[in-house]
Amino acid sequence: MIQIGTLLVNFEQREIRQHGRSVRIGARAFDILEVLYRADGGIVSKDAIMDAVWPGSIVEENRLQVHIAALRKLFGADRELIKTVPGRGYLLVSENRHARAPERQGGPLANGGGLPACATTLVGRQGEVAQIVERLGHASVVTLVGAGGIGKTCLAVHVARAMREPVGDHVNEPVCFVELAKASTRDTVLKALAGALRIDASDEYLTQESLADVIAAAPCVLVLDNAEHVIDVVASLVEALAARNPALRVLVTSREPLHIWAESVFRVEPLTVPASGASTDAILAHSAVELFLNRAKSVAPECGADENAIRLVGEICRRLEGLPLAIELAAARVATLGVEGVASRLDDRLNLLTGGLRSALPRHQTLRATFDWSYALLDTTSRMLFRRLGFFAGAFTFDAVCTVATEPDMPIASVISSLSELTAKSLLSVEFRGAIAQYRLTESTRAYAMEKLRDEGELQRIATRHMHYLQERIEHGKVSVSGAAQGLANTEPRLALDDARAAFEWAFSPGGNPALGVALAGSLVGTLLQGPLLHECYERSGRALAALDALPPGSVDTLCEMRLCSAYASTLLHTGGAVREAGPLWKRVLVLARQARDDAFEARALWGAWNSMLASSDIHASFRFATRFQAFAERCGTPWQQILAAEMIAVSLHCFGEHEQARVRLERAIAALTELGPIAPGSLGVAVDPFTFGNGTLARIVWMQGHPERAMQLVENVVNSIRPDMLEPSLSHVLAVAAVPLALQCGELEMAARYLAVLRSQVALNRFEIWQAYGECHAGHLDILQGHPHAGLAKLEPALQRLLSCGFRRVLTPVIAICAEAMARTGRIAEARLKLEEALEFCNAHGEHFFIAELQRVMGVTTLEQSRVIQSNGRASMADEFETEARRHLLDAMQTAREQHAPMLELRAVLNFADHLLERGETARAASLLADVSKRVDLQSGAPDIRRLAVLLHLTHDTRPSLDADNGQPVMVNGV
């Protein structure tokens, strides 16, 4: 297309566009416009126009005038481009001449090459235009260098426009724009330049010297666009012209520099893109997003109307890495696919990003064509190297290139030369970390390289090399978990985790190699077993394990299988997977470890099996694995493993309800840890800190034994002891099962709220579905304690159900008790009883006794509520039966708690029973029970239950209970 005023006209396709939209015009008017344009600024008589448009016909002059008027109306503000020359005819003034001052008319440069069509507004490049104009004031040659589609031509056009605009009384130098896209030899370059200068292009006249003579006649700015494919010719020509005419200014666009003495290189960078997770306002502030929305709204005016769409636009621009051509092509697809459709199809971007403007050069009408142009300019060795580099998703080093992309007999000099060529042609970027060079392909460039690799049939061979290379690097700890190359290790940068991810995805894609993918996953999962990546570890290890089970036996080694099973089983306990699957996986690892005589994996399997049994509250099985771990530790373990074994047994005993024995063992183990000092690396073999692990459980036992303040001190010590290098999932686990629930039980609601806020933030960040559900349970409990039982249940019930449905029951019994009590007190008695009956049945079947007293207590409270409802309905005898049952449940709770040495749980049951006794006038018996339990708790504590005890003791202090000789029950002495 050519630009005439505000119109873009394609005479071959007979198409006119204005402001991005197609406009209609009559066929005769279009023919008249073409006749005037072809006259190249000359006057065309009325007869000549009518002969050309209406050949062989007699036409009235007024018909011609009607069509001329229609054309002028179409031009709008530019209607004066069509001038009437009285007595002679009409002429079409070229945009350049129309905008120029008249004193330049007549010289050859005045009618220099017209500027190609380009957007009126240049998004995000205004500062660069000013910098380039300023640089041209000092340098005779400026080359705009950048990747294909980065906007070099458009930037050059706007620089040219800026330089030819009059400033005050001064008329700037004329601009001559030369398009070199179709030039391929020295002669064709000279002819393109001659054509732009409007001079005779006959062979005997057209020489570099003759062109230099013409250009020397007047100072000007010469723009040479798209020079990369004739770079040597252009470099020689520009160097000669600059030497001949010091006043000449040359602006070149190319994918590589000219490398001449007069050249100043200006690197054209991508448009700015928003960071992941940026706010809506921050997204809209970036130039790539502005360009996308400008183009998209021309075809879909509603684009970007809501925050979700803007977020997706930010993601599209980020994945397209600010490349203007790709962004414009993507924006054009919004009309048919919508923003969400475009975002979801970027993995197939080479097929998606097509359909550029008809006015664009062919290589700018699709993203693939842009890369085709650059690829064709490479020599054979550079093409081979380029396509093989497609397997690197992140930064990579020269070492990586030599290992993966080259052949054994390829000279190193050839590799260096090819890397230099790829860098020069803007297909490969290079940056330095200290003295170390790191290379990177953009995501779009990499997609093209992978496509060429498939076309050449090299995919499987290079993939295998790449996989083996990655495995070796991962095994030696040279993979960065940050997803980007950071820092130095042994004088070389770490490999980006992105590479391993990309290789993994390829292996399990159609045409990939699942066996290689499983092997890579076996090496990779160890790197992923930490907080921010734990969910990714769950997904990748699960996918690889499924593939492994489908492969023939012996496809991968035992170590790989143990790693995958261990990783998947470990992550199930945090990410919301089916917890019941963890136990069989750990048993599988245990069998493999013993067959391979691998002590490290045997320890890990025994710990994992114990932990998974505890998570599903199979306390009998947990105790068996704890004793097996103890036997292993005594046979061949380290001192730290022996201490850990003691803690494991203590925790299982605690879950059985043997709190006193568990407390003694834990205190002894923690003291032994203190004596041993810091844990030696690798001395445990499992990802757990025995200090945190032991003290967290000890805090719960101390609370249950009546010392809330000491329990909270232990909690604070545990939270403070978590090291940054073991932050997650340790922190979330401690907060969920110890810090938050104990703070709530101890009445430290502000502290509980602070801990809960941290827990919710961490689990959302790391996608720990298990602990997220725990957080919602605790949030519901907090609401209940603050007097909002309905709001609390609305949070607690669905979260509790999520935990139960995936089989995770670790320290969940007290949550069930809290939920049931709130249900009973809000009138949902039948539901509460059912929930309690199911929980009691489960606990008795699996040996989970540590909170069974709470279930018995709440069953008593629920039954008392039921008795009151029945009493209010006038059925006194039935109410008495339920009251008797309720008393039995409360007495059972007191008895169980006493047997388990858990006076805090006993106190809670006593308080409920005392309230009931006082309501019935049995003050002496209430006083006796209260006085008895007060001996076993810290009366100086400010915990709510103990404060309530103090109130009731004061209320009943005048009673003097004694035992009835016949039944041993307290009797009233003072008649109160």
BELPEBEL-V462682 format. One line per field, one symbol per residue. ss: DSSP state (a for helix, b for strand, c for the rest). phi: phi as a letter, one per 30 degrees, with the letter a starting at -180 (. if undefined). burial: + if it has 9 or more other C-alpha atoms within 8 Angstrom, else -. A space follows every 50 residues. Layout:
ss=???
phi=???
burial=???
This chain:
ss=cbbbccbbbbccccbbbbccbbbcccaaaaaaaaaaaacccccbcaaaaa aaacccccccaaaaaaaaaaaaaaaaaaaaabbbbcccbbbbccaaaaac caaacccaaaaccccccccccccccaaaaaaaaaaaccccbbbbbccccc caaaaaaaaaaaaaccbccbcccbbbbbbccccccaaaaaaaaaaaaccc cccccccaaaaaaaaacccbbbbbbccaaaaaaaaaaaaaaaaaccccbb bbbbccccccccbbbbbccccccccccccaaaaaccaaaaaaaaaaaaac ccccccaaaaaaaaaaaaaccccaaaaaaaaacaaaaaaaaaaacaaaaa aacccccccccaaaccaaaaaaaaaacccaaaaaaaaaaaaccccbcaaa aaaacccccccaaaaaaaaaaaaaccccbbbbbccbbbbbccaaaaaaaa aaaaacccaaaaaaaaaaaaaaaaacccbbcccccccbbccbbcbbaaaa aaaaaaaccccccaaaaaaaaaaaaaaaccaaaaaaaaaaaaaaaaaaaa cccccccaaaaaaaaaaaaaaaaaaccccaaaaaaaaaaaaaaaaaccaa aaaaaaaaaaaaaaacccaaaaaaaaaaaaaaaaaaccaaaaaaaaaaaa aaaaaaccaaaaaaaaaaaaaaaaaacccccccccccccaaaaaaaaaaa aaaacccaaaaaaaaaaaaaaccaaacccaaaaaaaaaaaaaaaacccaa aaaaaaaaaaaaaaaaccaaaaaaaaaaaaaaaaacccaaaaaaaaaaaa aaaaacccccccaaaaaaaaaaaaacccaaaaaaaaaaaaaaaaaacccc caaaaaaaaaaaaaaaaaaaaacccaaaaaaaaaaaaaaaaaaaaaaaac ccaaaaaaaaaaaaaaaaacccaaaaaaaaaaaacccccccccaaaaaaa aaaaaccccccbbccccccbbccccc
phi=.ccbicccbcdddhbbbbhicdbcadddddddededdddhiddcdddddd ddcbdiccbddddddddddddddddidcdddcccceibkbbcddedddcd dddddjddddceeddddaedccdibeddedddeddddccdbbcdcldeid jddddddddddddcddbidccdddccccccecdbbddddddddddddhbe cdedcdbddddddddddadacccccicddbddddedddddddddbeddbc cccadbddhbdddcdcddcdddbdddiddedddddcdddddededdddcb eddidbdddddddededdddhidedddddddddddcciddddddcddcdd dddbiddddddedccbdddddedddddddddddddedddddddcdbcded eddccccecddeeddddddddddddicbcbbcciccdbcacddddddddd ddddddicedddddedddddeddddciccdddibdbibbhibdddddedd ddddddecceidbedddddddedddddddaedcddddedddddddddddc ddeidbddeddddddddddddedbciddddddeeddddddddddddhcdd dddddddddddddddcicdedddddddddddddddbddeddddddddedd dddeddjdddddddddddddddddddieddeidcibdaceddeddddeed ddddcjbeddddddeddddddddedbebdeddddddcbddddddddiddd deddddddeddddddchcdddddeededdddddddcibdddddddddddd dddddcicbdhceddddddddddddcjcdddddddddddddddddcidcd bddddddddddddddddddddddicdddddddddddeddddddddedddc hbddddedddddddeddddcicdddddddddddddcbddddcdedddddd dddddcdddbdbcdddcicdbdccid
burial=++++-+++++----++++----------+++++++++-+-+-++++--++ +-++---------+--++-+++--+--++-+++-+--++++++++-+--- -------+++++++--+----+------++-++-++--++++++++++++ ++++++++++--++------++++++++++--+----+++++++++++-- +----++--+++-+++--++++++++++-++-+++-+++-++--+--+++ ++++++++---++-++-+-++-++-----+-+++-++++++++-+++-++ --++----+++++++++++++++++++++++++++-+++++++-++--++ -+++-+--++--++++++++++++---+---++-++++++++++++++-+ ++++++-------++--++-++++++++++--+--++++++-++++++++ ++++---+++-++++++-+++-++---++++-+++--+----++++++++ -+++-+++---++++++++++++++++++++-+++-++-+++-++-++-- -----+---+++++++++++++++++++++-++-++++++-+++---+-- +++++++++++++++++++-++++++++++-++---++-+++++++++++ +++++++++-+++-+++-++-++---------+++----+++++++++++ ++++++++-+++-+++-++--+---++++++++++++++++++++++++- -++-++--++-+++-+++++++++++++++++++---++-+++++++-++ -+++-+++++--+++++++++++++--++-+++-++--++-+++-+++++ ++++++++++++++++++-++---+--++++++-++++++++++++++-+ +++++++++++++++-++---++++++++++-++-+++--+-++++++++ -++--+--++++++-----++++---
